[in-house]
Amino acid sequence: MRDESLRLHKEKQGAIEVVGTMPLRNSDDLALAYTPGVTGPCLEIARDKEKVYDYTIKGKTVAVITNGTAVLGLGNIGPEAGLPVIEGKALLLKRFANIDAIPICVDSTDPDKVVNTVKNISPGFGGIHLEDIKSPECFYIEDRLKKELNIPVYHDDQHGTAVAVLAGLYNALKIVGKNIARVKIVINGAGASGIATAKLLSLAGAKNIVLCDINGALVKDDSTLNKVQQKIAQVTNNKCEKGNLADIIKNADVFIGVSAGNVVTEQMIESMNKNAVVFALANPTPEISPDDAKAGGARIIATGRSDFPNQINNVLVFPGIFKGALEVRAKFINDEMKISAAKGLAGLVKDHELNENYIIPSVFDKGVCEAVAEAVKRIIREQAKHTQ
């Protein structure tokens, strides 16, 4: 697969291209598409900046931003090496949501410089999609941009993962007959994805969540944690459990892995409660193989891979989130929209279809993007009514 991907990327010189929407056959076409015709929309926008949505690409275009500091599972490989990933994200936005997306690499590891770069280019975009920016800087960058821009800002490594996990968990818990408020959930990986997932599951009603990293369970008042980890530790692990993952996973109902391959053993799954749910999402190698998880007694198993059932993948989420937000010219994406998106996604699998190998739709199932978009728009409309 690697050789074929290299061949294809080289042959096509990347995953995307710019295509014109207006004819350019003669001088009359040129006069309309460019000078002197463009003075008309320029003047309209100068009089009313909101008309930029009517006369330009802004309302259908997203900037996909990376500085290449946390690429896939490859780590800090730089902005140029991160470009293929954000080209791919742009392709997915076009394919699934018909949104134009421009990949932009920022050559800086300074979070303030990244913020200022994004702010300075933001007038030309209807939304900002952050990608592959390392933790904890990614939290700071997203928080500042949310406060300082009036367009949606969305970090996919955080929120795409969290929404897809919540959608899958809604349906998994239906099958095993457990309540999200009563289950013990262990999340391995205390970076962007793990922390965002813990936050969203908590908002969705989970009461007993324990986050682990390479050093074991996150416990409040641990001075070795970074600021973001300290903050999430204040609202998780309410029993102050201590120990490594093998200790913490005992008697858990749900395991969610957003960490590294092969860190969970069959014996660790055996120590979980009956009808355990295991989401081993590390790519390309899951925290535990589906076969080993099943041998350990897990009832429902999901991975991030397309060659196993129940693929929990961000592409189920971000095209629809942006489609919904752009269609109603949203100024932000909030937690209510994310929970609604998760419910919309989960609802595509009807109760009579639910089974251990089908808890979440395929990324290629028709209606996925539209269901997520409609769920987002519904929240925006409801919130707009309450502010009138």
C-alpha positions in Angstrom: 0.0 0.0 0.0 2.9 2.4 0.8 4.4 2.0 -2.7 1.0 2.5 -4.4 0.3 5.6 -2.3 3.7 7.1 -3.1 3.1 6.4 -6.8 -0.3 8.0 -6.8 0.7 11.1 -4.8 3.6 11.6 -7.2 1.6 11.0 -10.3 -1.2 13.4 -9.3 1.1 15.9 -7.5 -1.0 15.8 -4.4 -4.6 15.0 -3.6 -6.5 18.2 -4.7 -6.5 20.9 -7.3 -8.3 24.3 -7.8 -11.1 24.3 -10.4 -12.8 27.4 -11.7 -16.5 27.9 -11.4 -16.9 30.5 -14.2 -16.3 30.1 -17.9 -13.2 31.8 -19.4 -13.5 31.5 -23.1 -13.1 35.0 -24.4 -12.6 38.7 -23.4 -16.2 39.1 -22.3 -15.8 36.2 -19.9 -12.6 37.7 -18.6 -14.2 41.0 -18.0 -16.9 39.4 -15.9 -14.7 37.0 -13.9 -11.9 39.5 -13.4 -11.4 43.1 -14.3 -13.4 45.3 -14.6 -16.3 43.1 -13.5 -14.9 42.3 -10.0 -15.2 45.9 -8.9 -19.0 45.2 -8.4 -18.7 42.5 -5.7 -15.6 44.3 -4.3 -17.7 47.5 -3.7 -20.7 45.5 -2.3 -18.4 43.8 0.2 -16.7 47.1 1.1 -20.2 48.5 2.0 -21.2 45.3 3.9 -18.6 42.8 4.9 -21.3 40.1 5.4 -21.8 40.1 1.7 -18.4 38.4 1.3 -20.5 35.2 1.9 -22.7 36.0 -1.1 -20.1 36.9 -3.7 -17.0 34.9 -2.8 -15.8 31.4 -1.8 -15.7 32.3 1.9 -19.1 30.6 2.7 -18.1 27.3 1.3 -14.4 27.2 2.1 -12.4 25.9 5.1 -8.7 26.4 5.9 -7.1 23.2 7.0 -4.1 24.2 9.2 -1.1 22.3 10.5 2.3 23.0 11.8 3.3 19.3 11.5 4.1 18.8 15.2 1.8 15.7 15.8 1.3 14.0 12.4 -0.8 10.8 12.5 1.4 8.6 14.7 4.6 10.0 13.2 5.1 12.9 15.7 6.8 16.1 15.0 7.9 15.7 11.4 7.5 19.3 10.3 4.9 21.3 8.2 6.1 20.1 4.8 5.8 16.4 5.9 2.4 17.2 7.4 1.0 18.5 4.1 -0.1 15.2 2.6 -2.4 14.7 5.6 -4.1 18.0 5.4 -4.4 17.6 1.6 -6.2 14.4 2.4 -8.5 16.1 4.8 -9.3 18.7 2.1 -10.1 15.9 -0.3 -12.5 14.3 2.3 -14.2 17.6 2.9 -14.9 17.9 -0.8 -15.9 14.3 -1.4 -18.3 14.0 1.5 -19.6 17.5 2.1 -18.8 19.4 -1.1 -16.8 21.9 0.9 -13.7 23.5 -0.7 -10.7 23.3 1.6 -7.3 24.8 1.4 -4.4 23.1 3.2 -2.1 25.6 4.9 1.2 24.7 6.6 2.5 27.1 9.3 6.2 26.9 9.8 6.2 27.6 13.5 6.0 25.7 16.8 5.2 28.9 18.7 1.5 28.8 19.5 1.1 32.6 19.4 2.6 32.7 16.0 0.3 30.0 14.8 -2.7 31.9 16.2 -1.6 35.1 14.6 -1.1 33.4 11.2 -4.5 31.9 11.3 -6.1 35.2 12.4 -4.4 37.0 9.5 -5.7 34.7 6.8 -9.1 34.1 8.3 -11.1 36.7 6.3 -11.0 34.4 3.3 -12.5 31.4 5.0 -15.8 30.3 6.5 -14.2 28.0 9.0 -10.9 26.8 10.5 -10.0 23.1 10.7 -6.9 22.5 12.9 -5.0 19.3 12.4 -1.9 17.5 13.7 -0.8 20.2 16.2 0.7 18.7 19.3 -0.7 18.8 22.8 -1.0 20.9 25.0 -0.3 23.7 22.5 -3.3 22.6 20.4 -5.7 23.5 23.3 -4.2 27.0 23.7 -4.3 27.6 19.9 -7.9 26.5 19.6 -9.1 28.4 22.7 -7.5 31.7 21.5 -8.9 31.4 18.0 -12.4 30.6 19.3 -12.3 33.8 21.3 -10.8 36.0 18.7 -12.5 34.9 15.4 -16.1 35.0 14.4 -16.1 31.8 12.3 -16.1 28.2 13.5 -12.8 26.8 14.8 -12.5 23.1 15.1 -9.6 20.8 16.1 -10.3 17.5 14.5 -7.8 15.5 16.6 -9.9 16.5 19.6 -13.5 16.8 18.5 -13.7 14.4 15.5 -12.5 11.6 17.7 -14.7 12.5 20.7 -17.9 12.8 18.6 -17.2 9.5 16.8 -16.4 7.7 20.1 -19.6 9.0 21.7 -21.7 7.9 18.8 -20.3 4.4 18.9 -20.6 4.3 22.7 -24.3 5.3 22.6 -25.0 2.2 20.4 -22.6 -0.1 22.2 -24.2 0.5 25.5 -27.6 -0.2 24.0 -26.5 -3.6 23.1 -24.9 -4.5 26.4 -27.8 -2.9 28.4 -25.7 -0.5 30.4 -26.2 3.2 31.3 -23.5 5.8 30.5 -24.0 7.3 33.9 -23.2 4.0 35.7 -20.3 2.5 33.7 -16.6 2.8 34.4 -14.8 4.2 31.4 -11.0 4.0 31.1 -9.4 6.2 28.5 -5.8 5.5 27.7 -4.0 8.5 26.1 -4.1 11.9 27.8 -3.3 14.0 24.8 -5.7 16.0 22.6 -8.0 13.1 21.7 -8.2 11.5 25.1 -8.8 14.7 27.0 -11.5 15.9 24.5 -13.2 12.5 24.6 -13.3 12.6 28.4 -14.8 16.1 28.3 -17.5 15.2 25.8 -18.4 11.9 27.5 -18.7 13.7 30.8 -21.0 16.3 29.3 -23.1 13.4 27.8 -23.6 12.0 31.3 -20.6 9.7 32.1 -19.8 9.9 35.8 -16.9 7.5 36.2 -14.1 8.3 33.8 -10.4 7.6 34.5 -7.7 8.9 32.1 -4.3 7.2 31.9 -1.1 8.1 30.2 2.2 6.3 30.0 2.8 7.0 33.7 -0.6 5.7 34.8 -3.9 7.2 36.0 -4.2 11.0 36.1 -4.9 12.1 39.6 -5.8 15.6 40.7 -3.1 17.7 42.4 -0.4 15.8 40.5 2.2 18.5 39.8 3.8 16.5 37.0 0.8 16.9 34.8 0.6 19.8 32.3 -2.0 22.4 32.8 -4.6 20.8 30.5 -4.2 17.5 32.2 -4.4 19.0 35.6 -7.7 20.6 34.6 -9.3 17.4 33.3 -8.0 15.5 36.4 -10.1 17.8 38.5 -13.3 16.4 37.0 -12.4 12.8 36.3 -11.1 9.9 38.4 -13.4 10.9 41.2 -12.3 7.8 43.3 -8.7 8.9 43.0 -7.6 5.6 41.6 -3.8 5.2 41.3 -1.7 2.8 39.3 -0.8 1.8 35.8 -3.3 0.9 33.0 -3.3 -2.8 34.1 -4.5 -1.7 37.6 -7.0 0.9 36.4 -8.7 -1.3 33.7 -9.8 -3.8 36.3 -13.6 -3.9 36.7 -14.0 -1.3 33.9 -17.0 -1.5 31.5 -15.5 0.5 28.7 -12.0 0.9 27.4 -11.1 3.6 24.9 -7.6 3.6 23.5 -6.2 6.7 21.8 -2.6 5.9 22.6 -0.2 3.4 21.1 -0.3 -0.1 19.7 -0.1 -3.3 21.7 -0.4 -1.7 25.2 -3.3 -3.8 26.3 -3.2 -7.6 26.8 -5.8 -10.3 26.7 -5.5 -10.7 30.5 -6.2 -7.0 31.0 -9.5 -7.4 29.0 -10.3 -10.5 31.2 -10.1 -8.2 34.3 -12.9 -6.0 32.9 -16.5 -6.4 33.8 -18.7 -8.7 31.8 -19.9 -7.5 28.4 -17.0 -5.2 28.1 -16.8 -2.6 25.4 -13.3 -2.1 23.8 -12.5 0.8 21.5 -8.9 0.2 20.5 -8.3 3.2 18.2 -4.6 3.6 17.8 -3.5 3.5 14.2 -2.2 1.6 12.4 -1.8 -0.9 15.3 -4.6 -1.0 17.8 -3.9 -1.1 21.6 -5.1 -4.7 21.3 -6.0 -6.8 18.3 -9.7 -7.5 17.9 -9.0 -11.3 18.1 -7.2 -10.9 21.4 -9.8 -8.5 22.8 -12.5 -11.1 21.9 -10.5 -13.9 23.4 -10.3 -11.8 26.6 -14.1 -11.6 26.8 -14.9 -8.3 25.2 -18.3 -8.3 23.7 -18.1 -5.2 21.5 -14.8 -4.2 19.8 -14.1 -1.2 17.6 -10.9 0.1 16.0 -9.8 3.0 13.9 -9.1 0.7 10.9 -11.3 0.0 7.9 -10.4 -3.7 7.7 -12.3 -4.6 10.9 -16.0 -4.0 11.9 -16.9 -0.9 13.7 -14.5 1.7 12.4 -14.4 4.7 14.6 -13.1 7.4 12.2 -13.1 11.2 12.3 -14.3 11.3 8.7 -17.7 10.3 10.0 -17.8 13.6 11.8 -15.9 16.6 10.5 -17.4 16.9 7.0 -20.9 17.0 8.4 -19.9 19.4 11.2 -18.6 21.9 8.8 -21.4 21.4 6.3 -23.9 22.2 9.0 -22.0 25.2 10.3 -21.3 26.7 7.0 -24.8 26.3 5.7 -26.2 28.5 8.5 -23.1 30.8 8.7 -22.4 29.7 12.3 -19.9 31.7 14.2 -18.7 28.8 16.4 -19.0 25.1 17.1 -19.9 24.3 20.7 -20.4 21.2 22.9 -24.2 21.0 22.3 -23.6 20.7 18.6 -21.0 18.0 19.1 -23.4 15.9 21.3 -26.2 16.4 18.8 -23.8 15.3 16.0 -23.0 12.2 18.0 -26.7 11.4 18.5 -27.4 12.0 14.8 -24.6 9.7 13.8 -25.6 7.0 16.2 -29.2 7.3 15.1 -28.3 6.2 11.5 -28.0 2.6 12.9 -31.6 1.6 13.7 -32.3 -0.5 16.8 -33.2 -3.5 14.7 -29.9 -3.3 12.9 -27.7 -3.0 15.9 -25.4 -5.9 16.6 -21.9 -6.4 18.0 -20.3 -5.8 14.5 -22.5 -2.9 13.6 -22.6 0.0 16.1 -21.6 2.8 13.7 -22.2 3.4 10.0 -19.5 3.2 7.4 -17.9 6.4 6.2 -19.3 5.6 2.8 -22.9 5.1 3.9 -25.3 7.6 2.3 -26.7 10.1 4.7 -23.8 10.2 7.2 -22.7 13.7 6.4 -26.3 15.0 6.0 -27.3 13.5 9.4 -24.4 15.2 11.2 -25.0 18.5 9.4 -28.7 18.5 10.3 -27.9 17.7 13.9 -25.6 20.7 14.0 -28.0 23.0 12.3 -30.8 22.0 14.7 -28.8 23.1 17.7 -27.8 26.4 16.0 -31.5 27.2 15.2 -32.6 26.3 18.7 -30.0 28.5 20.3 -30.8 31.4 17.9 -34.5 31.2 19.0 -33.5 31.5 22.7 -31.3 34.6 22.0 -34.1 36.4 20.1 
